[in-house]
Amino acid sequence: MIEGKRVRLRSLELSDLNEIMKHWNNMELRNLVGSTDEGPMSRNDEEEWIRSTWKQRQERKAFHFAIEAIAENKLIGGTGLFNIDWTGRSAITGISIYNPECWGKGYGQESLNLLLSFAFRNLNLNRVELDTFDFNKQLKNAT
C-alpha cells in the first residue's frame, strides 16, 4: 500500500467489483479514458480483468492500483504502470477517477504523484508517459 494525505494506492481486489461496476459503464468516464470502443463491460469481464492485474504484477509486466479515498475508506478510481520496458526503464501510465462526484478535487493529481514516486524510487524507472485527450479538461489542467 502506498499512502498519501488523502488517497492510498493498493491492490485491486474482487471486493472492489461492486464499486467499479457502479461507474465503469458510464460512457462519459469511458470516453475520458478512451475505451468507448469496447462497449459495456460485464461483471465477469471486470472480475477477469482484476484477476489479470494480479498476474501482470507477479510477472512484473504492469502494476495496477486501486485509488482509495482515505477519509471514506472507499474505492474512487484506478491507476497503474503498463507496458513496462525494463531495459529502457520506462512505462506508460493511466488514471481514472470513477465517480464523477470525485472529479476535480485533486484525487487524481495526488494519485499520480504517489504513482510516479513508486515508479522512480521503487522500480528505478527513468521515464513514465501519460497520453491525454484534448477534450479531457481534468488531465489537461493537471499536466
KEKOLVEX-957042 format. One line per 4 residues: number of its first residue (from 0); their letters; for each residue x, y, z of N, C-alpha, C. Coordinates in pm, 1 decimal. Last residue first. Layout:
N
NUM	A	X,Y,Z,X,Y,Z,X,Y,Z  ...
//
This chain:
143
142	TANK	-154.4,1852.2,-1609.3,-20.7,1824.9,-1664.6,55.7,1951.1,-1691.8  -403.0,1927.3,-1525.9,-312.6,1872.3,-1424.0,-170.8,1856.4,-1477.3  -551.1,2003.1,-1744.4,-516.9,2106.1,-1647.1,-415.5,2058.1,-1544.2  -582.6,1754.6,-1868.1,-514.3,1861.5,-1940.0,-468.8,1970.7,-1842.4
138	LQKN	-736.1,1609.8,-1689.3,-595.5,1573.8,-1707.8,-519.4,1685.4,-1776.5  -979.7,1761.3,-1706.7,-919.9,1724.1,-1578.4,-772.7,1694.6,-1593.5  -1045.6,1783.2,-1980.0,-1001.5,1902.9,-1907.4,-935.9,1868.5,-1773.9  -1018.4,1621.5,-2250.6,-1018.7,1582.6,-2110.0,-959.9,1695.6,-2026.5
134	FDFT	-983.7,1693.9,-2513.5,-1112.8,1726.9,-2453.5,-1119.6,1690.1,-2304.9  -733.2,1593.0,-2576.2,-751.1,1737.4,-2569.9,-880.9,1776.1,-2498.1  -626.3,1321.9,-2378.0,-708.1,1369.7,-2488.5,-731.0,1518.6,-2469.0  -293.7,1214.6,-2297.9,-422.7,1272.8,-2262.7,-495.3,1312.5,-2390.2
130	DLEV	-55.2,977.3,-2189.3,-123.5,1042.3,-2300.6,-256.8,1096.6,-2249.6  230.4,962.3,-2007.3,85.9,970.4,-1993.7,30.8,1043.7,-2114.2  521.9,779.7,-1919.9,447.1,856.4,-2020.1,297.8,849.2,-1991.6  816.6,789.2,-1747.3,677.8,744.3,-1740.5,597.0,837.3,-1829.7
126	RNLN	1151.9,697.9,-1707.4,1052.7,768.8,-1788.7,916.0,704.4,-1769.0  1313.1,548.8,-1543.3,1361.1,681.4,-1582.0,1254.6,763.9,-1653.7  1260.8,338.5,-1255.1,1231.8,377.5,-1392.9,1285.8,518.3,-1417.0  1285.7,210.8,-1008.3,1404.4,266.4,-1073.5,1381.0,295.0,-1222.0
122	LNRF	1085.0,129.8,-846.9,1109.8,48.5,-966.3,1231.7,95.8,-1044.6  1103.5,321.5,-638.6,1097.7,178.4,-609.6,1132.7,91.5,-729.1  1134.9,577.9,-761.0,1212.3,537.9,-642.1,1216.5,387.8,-620.8  970.1,585.2,-992.1,1108.7,632.6,-996.3,1192.3,581.9,-879.5
118	AFSL	724.3,464.1,-914.5,791.4,429.3,-1040.3,939.5,464.8,-1037.6  659.8,593.9,-672.1,680.1,448.9,-675.7,760.3,408.7,-799.3  627.8,852.8,-775.4,727.7,828.0,-672.1,761.1,678.7,-667.0  411.2,807.9,-944.4,541.1,845.5,-1001.0,653.6,825.3,-900.3
114	LLNL	209.3,751.0,-755.4,248.2,651.1,-855.0,385.5,681.4,-913.2  191.0,994.0,-617.9,229.1,871.9,-545.8,279.4,765.2,-642.8  107.7,1158.0,-832.9,231.2,1187.9,-760.5,281.9,1065.6,-684.4  -137.1,1036.3,-898.7,-26.5,1033.8,-994.7,106.7,1065.3,-927.7
110	SEQG	-279.9,1098.8,-662.9,-256.7,958.5,-702.0,-140.2,946.8,-799.2  -291.7,1376.6,-675.8,-219.7,1313.4,-565.4,-186.8,1167.5,-599.1  -447.6,1396.4,-911.3,-313.8,1454.5,-905.4,-232.0,1391.7,-792.7  -687.7,1270.5,-831.7,-607.2,1218.2,-941.9,-464.7,1269.2,-937.7
106	YGKG	-782.1,1437.3,-628.1,-750.3,1297.1,-600.4,-658.8,1237.8,-708.3  -865.3,1693.8,-687.9,-723.9,1671.7,-660.5,-684.9,1528.6,-629.8  -1122.1,1728.2,-767.4,-1094.2,1750.6,-625.3,-949.2,1720.8,-587.9  -1218.9,1659.2,-1017.8,-1181.0,1797.6,-993.6,-1147.9,1829.7,-848.8
102	WCEP	-1445.8,1401.7,-922.0,-1366.1,1469.6,-1023.7,-1335.2,1612.3,-980.4  -1621.5,1280.2,-754.4,-1483.5,1292.9,-705.8,-1392.8,1364.4,-805.7  -1853.7,1253.3,-892.6,-1857.0,1339.8,-774.8,-1716.6,1364.4,-718.1  -1795.4,1055.4,-1082.7,-1790.6,1196.5,-1123.1,-1795.8,1293.4,-1004.9
98	NYIS	-1595.1,788.0,-997.5,-1716.0,858.3,-958.2,-1706.3,1006.2,-996.7  -1332.1,711.7,-1096.5,-1457.2,653.8,-1145.3,-1580.7,741.0,-1119.0  -1056.2,834.5,-1229.4,-1137.5,854.9,-1109.9,-1278.9,818.4,-1152.9  -788.7,682.6,-1373.6,-931.6,704.5,-1388.2,-992.4,722.7,-1249.9
94	IGTI	-485.3,676.2,-1560.1,-558.2,702.4,-1435.6,-704.3,724.0,-1467.1  -173.7,541.2,-1669.1,-310.4,582.3,-1694.0,-378.0,602.6,-1559.7  153.9,521.1,-1813.4,60.2,525.4,-1702.0,-77.9,566.1,-1751.2  422.2,326.5,-1932.8,308.6,412.6,-1964.5,216.8,409.3,-1843.7
90	ASRG	777.7,326.7,-1874.5,642.7,269.8,-1864.8,542.1,374.0,-1911.5  1128.0,234.1,-1871.3,1016.8,324.2,-1898.1,883.9,249.8,-1884.2  1386.8,115.4,-1906.7,1343.4,171.8,-1779.7,1232.5,275.6,-1798.3  1474.5,-33.4,-2114.2,1471.5,111.4,-2134.6,1428.4,187.8,-2009.6
86	TWDI	1440.5,-281.8,-1983.5,1568.4,-245.9,-2044.5,1578.3,-94.3,-2060.4  1175.6,-284.2,-1904.5,1279.4,-288.2,-1801.0,1416.4,-252.3,-1856.8  902.7,-136.1,-1981.9,1022.9,-173.6,-2055.8,1138.1,-168.3,-1955.9  567.3,-193.5,-1924.7,696.2,-162.8,-1862.7,808.5,-220.5,-1947.9
82	NFLG	293.3,-159.0,-1983.3,394.1,-169.6,-2090.4,533.1,-135.4,-2037.3  199.5,49.9,-1701.5,176.6,-54.7,-1800.7,289.3,-54.8,-1902.7  94.6,140.2,-1386.0,207.3,147.0,-1479.1,196.0,26.2,-1570.6  -212.7,298.7,-1275.1,-112.1,194.2,-1286.5,-1.3,229.2,-1382.7
78	TGGI	-534.4,338.7,-1115.4,-418.0,389.5,-1187.0,-318.7,275.2,-1201.3  -876.0,411.7,-1029.2,-765.6,320.4,-1054.1,-654.6,389.1,-1132.1  -1117.1,509.0,-774.1,-1059.4,503.3,-907.8,-948.6,401.0,-919.0  -1222.1,494.2,-523.4,-1270.6,604.0,-608.3,-1212.8,598.4,-748.9
74	LKNE	-1311.6,298.6,-247.4,-1252.6,298.2,-381.5,-1311.3,413.5,-462.8  -1284.9,430.4,80.6,-1369.3,387.5,-31.1,-1292.7,397.6,-162.9  -1247.3,563.6,324.8,-1204.3,424.5,310.8,-1280.7,357.5,195.3  -1289.2,828.2,355.0,-1409.7,745.7,339.0,-1377.1,596.7,334.3
70	AIAE	-1023.3,914.1,385.3,-1126.7,958.2,480.3,-1251.1,869.0,475.7  -888.4,800.2,159.1,-858.1,758.0,296.1,-971.4,791.9,391.7  -1000.4,667.5,-133.9,-1006.1,789.1,-52.2,-990.5,746.4,92.9  -794.6,473.0,-340.2,-891.1,472.8,-231.0,-884.2,605.7,-156.5
66	IAFH	-736.1,323.8,-637.2,-722.4,451.4,-567.8,-834.0,455.9,-463.8  -567.4,23.8,-710.1,-693.3,88.0,-676.0,-658.4,220.2,-609.6  -320.9,-32.2,-960.2,-357.0,7.0,-824.0,-500.5,56.5,-818.7  -98.5,-241.7,-1136.1,-228.8,-176.5,-1130.5,-261.2,-146.8,-984.1
62	FAKR	179.3,-276.4,-1306.8,140.8,-258.3,-1167.6,12.8,-176.5,-1166.7  316.2,-516.7,-1535.8,235.1,-398.0,-1506.7,206.0,-395.9,-1357.2  499.6,-717.1,-1538.2,464.5,-656.1,-1666.8,387.2,-525.7,-1647.8  571.0,-886.5,-1330.2,636.0,-755.1,-1339.8,617.0,-691.0,-1478.4
58	EQRQ	428.3,-1107.7,-1273.7,521.8,-1118.8,-1386.7,600.1,-990.0,-1410.1  270.5,-1002.7,-1071.6,362.0,-1112.7,-1040.7,468.5,-1128.2,-1148.8  121.7,-817.6,-1223.8,212.1,-770.4,-1118.6,315.4,-878.7,-1084.7  -24.3,-989.5,-1389.5,68.6,-893.4,-1450.2,167.7,-839.1,-1347.3
54	KWTS	-180.3,-1118.5,-1193.2,-82.0,-1195.3,-1270.9,21.8,-1101.6,-1333.8  -338.4,-906.9,-1107.8,-253.3,-977.2,-1011.4,-142.4,-1053.6,-1084.5  -478.1,-839.6,-1335.3,-384.9,-740.9,-1278.4,-290.2,-807.2,-1179.5  -645.8,-1055.7,-1375.8,-530.7,-1040.7,-1466.3,-429.8,-939.0,-1411.9
50	RIWE	-841.5,-1008.6,-1183.7,-752.1,-1124.7,-1167.1,-627.8,-1111.3,-1256.1  -959.4,-783.7,-1306.9,-895.9,-771.1,-1175.1,-798.2,-886.0,-1153.3  -1058.0,-908.6,-1541.2,-957.5,-803.8,-1550.8,-884.5,-786.6,-1417.7  -1250.5,-1083.4,-1437.6,-1133.7,-1138.8,-1508.4,-1022.2,-1035.1,-1517.1
46	EEDN	-1427.0,-885.8,-1343.1,-1365.3,-981.0,-1249.9,-1240.9,-1044.0,-1312.3  -1502.6,-765.5,-1582.8,-1427.7,-687.4,-1483.6,-1360.4,-777.7,-1380.6  -1641.7,-976.5,-1705.9,-1527.0,-912.8,-1772.3,-1439.3,-840.9,-1671.0  -1847.1,-1018.6,-1518.1,-1746.3,-1124.0,-1540.9,-1622.1,-1068.1,-1609.0
42	RSMP	-1990.3,-782.1,-1551.8,-1930.0,-811.4,-1422.3,-1821.2,-917.6,-1436.4  -1914.6,-639.2,-1874.7,-1993.6,-720.6,-1783.2,-1919.3,-738.2,-1651.5  -1906.7,-321.3,-2025.3,-1833.0,-433.3,-1969.1,-1922.3,-508.0,-1871.1  -2012.8,-178.3,-2335.3,-2033.3,-202.1,-2192.5,-1959.5,-327.8,-2146.6
38	GEDT	-1740.4,-112.7,-2569.2,-1879.4,-132.9,-2531.7,-1891.7,-157.0,-2382.9  -1494.9,-49.3,-2663.8,-1510.7,-183.1,-2607.7,-1656.3,-214.8,-2577.3  -1482.7,212.6,-2736.6,-1494.9,114.4,-2844.9,-1513.0,-27.5,-2793.7  -1432.0,368.2,-2519.9,-1571.9,353.5,-2559.5,-1589.9,247.5,-2667.1
34	SGVL	-1191.9,439.1,-2390.8,-1228.5,297.8,-2405.9,-1375.7,277.9,-2440.5  -1073.0,683.6,-2311.2,-1053.0,630.8,-2445.9,-1090.9,485.5,-2463.2  -1125.3,813.0,-2082.0,-1009.5,723.0,-2079.7,-989.3,651.7,-2213.1  -1349.3,960.6,-2151.5,-1233.1,1031.5,-2098.2,-1107.8,944.1,-2096.0
30	NRLE	-1529.7,756.7,-2220.3,-1480.1,846.7,-2323.8,-1353.0,917.6,-2277.4  -1585.1,653.6,-1968.5,-1516.4,568.5,-2066.6,-1459.8,651.5,-2180.8  -1724.9,871.7,-1856.3,-1597.8,826.5,-1799.0,-1518.7,746.4,-1901.8  -1944.7,868.2,-2031.8,-1864.1,989.7,-2017.4,-1726.9,953.8,-1960.7
26	MNNW	-2055.5,613.8,-1995.1,-1986.8,642.1,-2121.3,-1907.4,773.1,-2116.9  -2027.9,402.4,-1734.7,-2065.4,541.1,-1762.2,-1987.1,584.4,-1886.3  -1926.3,161.8,-1658.7,-2001.9,165.3,-1784.0,-2061.9,302.6,-1813.6  -1808.3,215.7,-1409.2,-1723.9,189.0,-1524.7,-1799.1,192.2,-1657.4
22	HKMI	-1976.7,254.0,-1182.0,-1932.1,368.3,-1260.9,-1867.5,333.1,-1394.5  -2049.2,20.5,-1056.6,-2138.3,136.1,-1043.0,-2104.6,244.7,-1144.1  -1832.1,-149.1,-1089.5,-1946.8,-167.3,-1178.8,-2046.9,-51.4,-1168.3  -1667.9,-64.2,-877.8,-1624.8,-46.5,-1017.0,-1745.6,-51.8,-1110.0
18	ENLD	-1819.3,-151.3,-659.7,-1795.9,-7.3,-678.7,-1750.7,22.0,-821.9  -1811.2,-432.1,-699.6,-1939.5,-359.7,-694.4,-1920.7,-211.2,-721.5  -1528.7,-491.6,-691.7,-1609.1,-510.9,-812.2,-1740.3,-433.0,-810.7  -1373.1,-495.8,-472.1,-1390.0,-366.9,-538.8,-1490.2,-373.4,-654.3
14	SLEL	-1337.9,-757.0,-400.5,-1435.2,-681.2,-321.9,-1459.1,-541.2,-380.4  -1123.4,-832.6,-551.6,-1256.4,-869.3,-600.8,-1365.5,-795.0,-523.3  -892.8,-554.9,-562.9,-945.1,-677.1,-502.3,-1082.5,-707.6,-560.2  -589.4,-395.7,-646.6,-731.1,-415.2,-676.6,-773.4,-550.0,-619.5
10	SRLR	-363.4,-272.5,-399.6,-400.0,-372.9,-498.9,-551.0,-370.5,-523.8  -351.4,85.7,-358.7,-344.1,-51.8,-310.3,-382.2,-146.3,-423.3  -290.1,408.5,-259.9,-287.4,315.9,-372.8,-267.9,177.0,-315.6  -485.8,652.9,-96.8,-388.4,544.8,-89.1,-401.6,462.3,-216.4
6	VRKG	-530.5,1006.4,-35.1,-555.4,881.5,-108.0,-448.5,778.1,-75.6  -452.6,1217.9,122.0,-596.8,1194.0,103.6,-629.6,1064.8,32.7  -174.7,1188.2,159.4,-254.3,1261.7,257.3,-402.5,1227.3,248.3  -83.9,849.6,74.8,-61.5,993.5,71.4,-145.3,1060.4,178.4
2	EIM	57.9,527.0,65.1,-37.6,619.5,124.5,8.7,763.6,113.5  48.9,222.2,-78.9,121.1,349.7,-87.2,23.2,456.9,-41.7  84.5,-116.9,0.0,0.0,0.0,0.0,90.1,124.7,0.0
//
